[in-house]
C-alpha cells in the first residue's frame, strides 16, 4: 500500500472546492457522466474537493467530501480503478457489495455498470479513469487478437496483494510526477506511464480476457525482434507504446516480450531505456550551447532527474554531470 501523500494530490489541478452538492455534481459530470450525491442529514458538513489531471486516454482524479456521502452512478460510461488514501467505504456494482479500507483496493467501475459508492467522513481517494475504447485497444495489443467484446469482470475477482501493491505504486508514482514542483515530465514519459498503469489494471483482475492474457504465446522470429529494435531506434525520442510496437511487427505484446527474453536476454523496455541512455550520453559528450543534464534528460524522455542519473550511472559508471563537465573541458570532472 502506498503511503498517504503529505499534501493534497494533484493540488495544482483543482477541479472544484465547494460546500454545494449541486455545484460539485456539475463539476464532476464531464468526467463521470450522470452522477448523484446523497449526504442525507450531513448536508451542513459537506465540503467537496476534487482535482483532476487529464492524460492522453485517461485521467487521474482526487476526491474528498468532508462527511459521509453516497454516490450513485446509474450507468457508467468509463472504466475506473480507485485507490484509497484514508478512511473506508463500500461499493455496490450491479447489485454486488464490496467493503474496503485504506489497506484494500476498491472494486473497479466498468462501463455499462450501475455503481453505488459509500464513503465515510475520513475518506480520501484517487481514481484512474480510463476511456473504455483505449482499454480495449490495449487488450487487443496484449493478446494479439481483436478485443471485440466489452470487458466483463469475473464476479468474485479480488486483486491479490502483489497486484494491489504494484497498481498503487504506479499510481502514486505518476501522481508524484504530476505534483513535482519542478514541473511535469515530458508527455512522452506520461504516455508510457499511462500505458503501464492500464496493463497493471488488466493483469490485476480476472475478466473475460484473462485466459487470452495468461495463455501461451508463440515467440516471434529473430528477424521480427530486430524489426522491433529498428522501430525503437527510429522512435526513441517519442512515446513507444505496446500498441505501436506490436503493430510494427504484427505480433502480440506477450509474444514480443517472450522472444526478446529468448533471443536477447532482456525486455523491449530495457532496450528502449538503453537506447535512450546511449543518445543521452552522445548529447552530453557533444554538448550544444545551453546543454544541461536536465535538458538532455527531458529530451530523452526521462522525467525524473534522480532516476535518470541513477540509470545513467548504472549503465556507464559515471554521472551525467561528469560526462558533460568533461566534454566542456572542466578539469574538476
C-alpha positions as CSV (number, residue, x, y, z in Angstrom):
1,X,0.0,0.0,0.0
2,X,1.4,3.4,-1.0
3,X,1.9,5.9,1.8
4,X,-0.7,8.7,2.0
5,X,0.7,11.8,0.3
6,X,1.6,14.6,2.7
7,X,-0.3,17.2,0.7
8,X,-3.5,17.1,-1.4
9,X,-2.7,15.1,-4.5
10,X,-2.9,16.8,-7.9
11,X,-3.2,20.1,-6.0
12,X,-2.1,22.2,-9.0
13,X,-5.1,20.9,-11.0
14,X,-8.0,21.9,-8.9
15,X,-11.4,21.0,-10.3
16,X,-13.6,22.3,-7.5
17,X,-13.7,23.2,-3.8
18,X,-17.2,23.8,-2.6
19,X,-19.8,23.3,0.1
20,X,-22.6,23.0,-2.6
21,X,-23.5,19.4,-3.6
22,X,-25.1,20.7,-6.8
23,X,-22.0,22.6,-7.8
24,X,-19.9,19.5,-7.1
25,X,-22.1,17.3,-9.2
26,X,-21.9,19.7,-12.1
27,X,-18.1,19.9,-11.8
28,X,-17.5,16.1,-12.0
29,X,-20.2,15.4,-14.6
30,X,-17.7,15.8,-17.6
31,X,-15.6,13.1,-16.0
32,X,-18.2,10.6,-14.6
33,X,-21.3,11.5,-16.6
34,X,-24.6,11.4,-14.7
35,X,-23.8,11.2,-11.0
36,X,-25.8,11.9,-7.9
37,X,-24.5,12.7,-4.4
38,X,-26.6,11.8,-1.3
39,X,-25.4,13.3,2.0
40,X,-28.7,13.0,3.9
41,X,-28.6,14.6,7.4
42,X,-25.0,15.5,6.9
43,X,-25.8,18.3,4.4
44,X,-24.3,21.1,6.5
45,X,-20.9,19.4,6.8
46,X,-20.4,18.6,3.1
47,X,-17.2,20.1,1.8
48,X,-16.3,18.6,-1.6
49,X,-12.8,18.9,-3.0
50,X,-11.8,17.4,-6.3
51,X,-8.7,17.7,-8.5
52,X,-8.3,16.2,-12.0
53,X,-5.3,15.7,-14.3
54,X,-6.1,14.6,-17.8
55,X,-3.8,12.1,-19.5
56,X,-3.8,11.0,-23.2
57,X,-6.5,8.4,-22.9
58,X,-7.4,8.6,-19.2
59,X,-7.2,10.9,-16.2
60,X,-6.3,11.0,-12.6
61,X,-9.0,12.1,-10.1
62,X,-8.7,13.1,-6.4
63,X,-11.7,13.4,-4.2
64,X,-12.6,14.1,-0.6
65,X,-16.0,15.1,0.8
66,X,-15.7,16.0,4.5
67,X,-18.7,13.9,5.5
68,X,-20.4,10.6,4.9
69,X,-21.6,10.5,1.4
70,X,-23.4,8.2,-1.0
71,X,-22.7,8.4,-4.8
72,X,-25.0,6.9,-7.4
73,X,-23.8,6.4,-11.0
74,X,-26.8,4.9,-12.9
75,X,-24.8,3.9,-16.0
76,X,-21.0,4.2,-16.0
77,X,-19.5,5.4,-19.3
78,X,-15.9,4.9,-18.2
79,X,-13.6,2.3,-16.6
80,X,-12.0,3.4,-13.3
81,X,-9.8,1.9,-10.6
82,X,-9.8,3.6,-7.2
83,X,-7.0,3.9,-4.7
84,X,-8.0,4.6,-1.0
85,X,-5.7,7.1,0.8
86,X,-7.6,7.2,4.0
87,X,-11.0,6.3,5.5
88,X,-13.2,3.4,4.5
89,X,-16.2,2.7,2.3
90,X,-18.0,0.2,0.1
91,X,-19.1,-0.2,-3.5
92,X,-22.1,-1.9,-5.0
93,X,-21.5,-2.8,-8.6
94,X,-24.5,-4.3,-10.4
95,X,-26.0,-5.3,-7.0
96,X,-22.9,-6.9,-5.5
97,X,-21.4,-5.2,-2.5
98,X,-17.7,-4.9,-1.6
99,X,-16.3,-3.2,1.5
100,X,-12.8,-1.7,1.7
101,X,-10.5,0.4,3.8
102,X,-7.1,2.1,3.3
103,X,-5.4,-1.3,3.1
104,X,-7.6,-2.5,0.2
105,X,-8.4,-1.7,-3.4
106,X,-12.0,-0.9,-4.2
107,X,-13.8,-2.9,-6.9
108,X,-13.2,-1.2,-10.3
109,X,-16.0,0.5,-12.1
110,X,-16.7,-0.9,-15.6
111,X,-18.5,0.9,-18.3
112,X,-22.1,-0.1,-18.5
113,X,-22.4,-0.9,-14.8
114,X,-24.7,0.7,-12.2
115,X,-22.5,1.8,-9.3
116,X,-23.3,2.9,-5.8
117,X,-20.4,4.2,-3.6
118,X,-20.5,4.9,0.1
119,X,-17.7,6.7,1.8
120,X,-17.2,7.7,5.5
121,X,-16.2,11.2,6.6
122,X,-12.5,10.4,6.6
123,X,-12.4,9.0,3.0
124,X,-9.9,10.4,0.5
125,X,-9.2,8.6,-2.7
126,X,-7.5,8.7,-6.1
127,X,-9.1,7.1,-9.2
128,X,-7.6,6.2,-12.5
129,X,-10.4,6.9,-15.0
130,X,-9.9,5.2,-18.4
131,X,-11.5,5.6,-21.8
132,X,-13.1,2.1,-22.5
133,X,-12.1,2.2,-26.2
134,X,-8.5,2.8,-25.2
135,X,-8.6,-0.1,-22.7
136,X,-9.9,-2.5,-25.3
137,X,-7.2,-1.3,-27.8
138,X,-4.7,-2.1,-25.1
139,X,-6.3,-5.5,-24.6
140,X,-6.0,-6.3,-28.3
141,X,-2.3,-5.3,-28.3
142,X,-1.6,-7.5,-25.3
143,X,-3.4,-10.6,-26.7
144,X,-2.7,-10.1,-30.4
145,X,-6.3,-10.6,-31.1
146,X,-9.2,-8.2,-31.7
147,X,-10.9,-7.3,-28.4
148,X,-14.4,-7.0,-29.8
149,X,-16.4,-7.9,-26.7
150,X,-16.9,-5.5,-23.7
151,X,-14.7,-6.1,-20.7
152,X,-16.6,-8.1,-18.0
153,X,-15.0,-8.7,-14.6
154,X,-15.4,-12.1,-13.0
155,X,-18.0,-11.8,-10.2
156,X,-15.6,-12.8,-7.4
157,X,-12.4,-11.1,-8.7
158,X,-10.2,-9.7,-6.0
159,X,-6.8,-8.3,-6.6
160,X,-4.0,-10.2,-4.7
161,X,-1.7,-8.2,-2.5
162,X,1.2,-8.1,-5.1
163,X,-1.1,-6.8,-7.8
164,X,-2.6,-4.2,-5.4
165,X,0.9,-3.0,-4.4
166,X,2.0,-2.8,-8.0
167,X,-1.0,-0.8,-9.0
168,X,-0.8,1.5,-6.0
169,X,2.9,2.2,-6.5
170,X,2.4,3.0,-10.2
171,X,-0.5,5.4,-9.5
172,X,1.3,7.0,-6.6
173,X,4.4,7.5,-8.7
174,X,2.5,9.1,-11.6
175,X,0.7,11.5,-9.1
176,X,4.1,12.4,-7.6
177,X,5.4,13.2,-11.0
178,X,2.4,15.4,-11.7
179,X,2.8,17.2,-8.4
180,X,6.6,17.7,-8.8
181,X,7.3,21.4,-8.2
182,X,9.9,21.4,-11.0
183,X,7.1,20.8,-13.5
184,X,5.6,17.7,-15.1
185,X,7.8,15.4,-17.1
186,X,7.6,15.2,-20.9
187,X,4.3,13.9,-22.3
188,X,6.2,11.0,-23.9
189,X,7.0,9.7,-20.5
190,X,3.5,10.3,-19.2
191,X,2.0,8.3,-22.1
192,X,4.3,5.3,-21.3
193,X,3.3,5.5,-17.6
194,X,-0.3,5.7,-18.6
195,X,0.1,2.5,-20.7
196,X,1.9,0.8,-17.8
197,X,-1.0,1.6,-15.5
198,X,-3.5,0.2,-17.9
199,X,-1.6,-3.0,-18.2
200,X,-1.3,-3.3,-14.4
201,X,-5.1,-2.9,-14.2
202,X,-5.8,-5.5,-16.8
203,X,-3.4,-8.1,-15.4
204,X,-4.5,-7.4,-11.8
205,X,-8.1,-8.5,-12.3
206,X,-9.9,-11.7,-13.6
207,X,-12.1,-11.0,-16.5
208,X,-13.4,-12.4,-19.8
209,X,-10.0,-11.9,-21.5
210,X,-7.8,-13.3,-18.7
211,X,-7.4,-16.7,-20.4
212,X,-6.0,-15.0,-23.5
213,X,-3.7,-12.8,-21.4
214,X,-2.4,-15.7,-19.4
215,X,-2.2,-18.2,-22.3
216,X,0.8,-19.4,-24.1
217,X,2.1,-17.2,-26.9
218,X,4.3,-18.3,-29.8
219,X,7.6,-16.4,-29.8
220,X,8.2,-14.2,-32.8
221,X,11.1,-14.9,-35.1
222,X,14.5,-13.3,-34.5
223,X,14.1,-11.1,-37.6
224,X,11.0,-9.7,-36.0
225,X,12.9,-9.0,-32.9
226,X,15.3,-6.9,-35.0
227,X,12.3,-5.1,-36.5
228,X,11.2,-4.1,-33.0
229,X,14.7,-2.9,-32.3
230,X,14.7,-0.9,-35.5
231,X,11.3,0.6,-34.6
232,X,12.6,1.6,-31.2
233,X,15.8,3.1,-32.7
234,X,13.6,5.2,-35.0
235,X,11.2,6.3,-32.3
236,X,13.4,6.5,-29.1
237,X,12.5,10.2,-28.5
238,X,8.8,9.6,-28.9
239,X,6.2,7.7,-26.9
240,X,6.7,4.0,-27.6
241,X,3.5,2.2,-26.6
242,X,3.0,-1.5,-26.7
243,X,0.4,-0.9,-29.4
244,X,2.8,0.9,-31.7
245,X,5.5,-1.8,-31.2
246,X,3.1,-4.7,-31.6
247,X,1.7,-3.1,-34.8
248,X,5.2,-2.6,-36.2
249,X,5.9,-6.4,-36.2
250,X,2.3,-7.6,-36.4
251,X,2.6,-9.7,-33.2
252,X,1.2,-9.6,-29.7
253,X,3.0,-7.8,-26.9
254,X,3.3,-11.0,-24.9
255,X,5.0,-12.7,-27.9
256,X,7.4,-9.8,-28.3
257,X,8.4,-9.9,-24.6
258,X,8.9,-13.7,-24.8
259,X,11.0,-13.5,-27.9
260,X,13.2,-10.7,-26.6
261,X,13.9,-12.7,-23.4
262,X,14.7,-15.8,-25.5
263,X,16.8,-14.2,-28.2
264,X,18.2,-11.1,-26.4
265,X,18.0,-11.9,-22.7
266,X,16.2,-8.6,-21.9
267,X,12.9,-6.9,-22.4
268,X,11.9,-4.4,-25.1
269,X,11.5,-1.8,-22.3
270,X,15.1,-2.4,-21.3
271,X,16.2,-2.0,-24.9
272,X,14.3,1.3,-25.1
273,X,15.9,2.5,-21.9
274,X,19.4,1.6,-23.0
275,X,18.8,3.3,-26.4
276,X,17.7,6.5,-24.7
277,X,20.7,6.4,-22.4
278,X,23.0,5.9,-25.3
279,X,21.5,9.0,-27.0
280,X,21.8,10.9,-23.8
281,X,25.5,10.1,-23.5
282,X,26.0,11.3,-27.0
283,X,24.3,14.6,-26.3
284,X,26.2,15.1,-23.1
285,X,29.5,14.2,-24.8
286,X,28.9,16.7,-27.7
287,X,27.0,19.5,-25.9
288,X,25.5,22.4,-27.7
289,X,25.2,25.9,-26.3
290,X,22.8,25.7,-23.3
291,X,23.0,21.9,-23.0
292,X,22.3,20.8,-19.4
293,X,21.8,17.5,-17.7
294,X,18.1,18.5,-17.2
295,X,17.6,19.4,-20.9
296,X,19.2,16.1,-22.0
297,X,17.1,14.0,-19.5
298,X,13.9,15.6,-20.8
299,X,14.9,15.3,-24.4
300,X,15.5,11.6,-23.9
301,X,12.1,11.1,-22.2
302,X,13.4,10.8,-18.6
303,X,11.1,12.9,-16.4
304,X,12.7,12.3,-13.1
305,X,16.3,13.6,-12.8
306,X,17.2,11.3,-9.9
307,X,16.1,8.2,-11.8
308,X,17.9,9.4,-14.9
309,X,21.2,9.9,-13.0
310,X,20.9,6.5,-11.4
311,X,20.1,4.7,-14.7
312,X,22.9,6.6,-16.4
313,X,25.5,5.7,-13.7
314,X,24.4,2.1,-13.7
315,X,24.9,2.0,-17.5
316,X,28.1,4.0,-17.9
317,X,29.7,4.0,-14.3
318,X,29.7,7.8,-14.2
319,X,27.2,10.6,-13.5
320,X,25.8,12.5,-16.4
321,X,27.1,15.7,-14.9
322,X,30.6,14.2,-15.1
323,X,30.2,13.4,-18.8
324,X,29.0,16.9,-19.5
325,X,31.7,18.6,-17.5
326,X,34.4,16.5,-19.2
327,X,33.0,17.4,-22.6
328,X,33.2,21.1,-21.7
329,X,36.8,20.7,-20.5
330,X,36.1,21.2,-16.8
331,X,39.2,19.7,-15.1
332,X,37.1,19.2,-12.0
333,X,35.1,16.5,-13.8
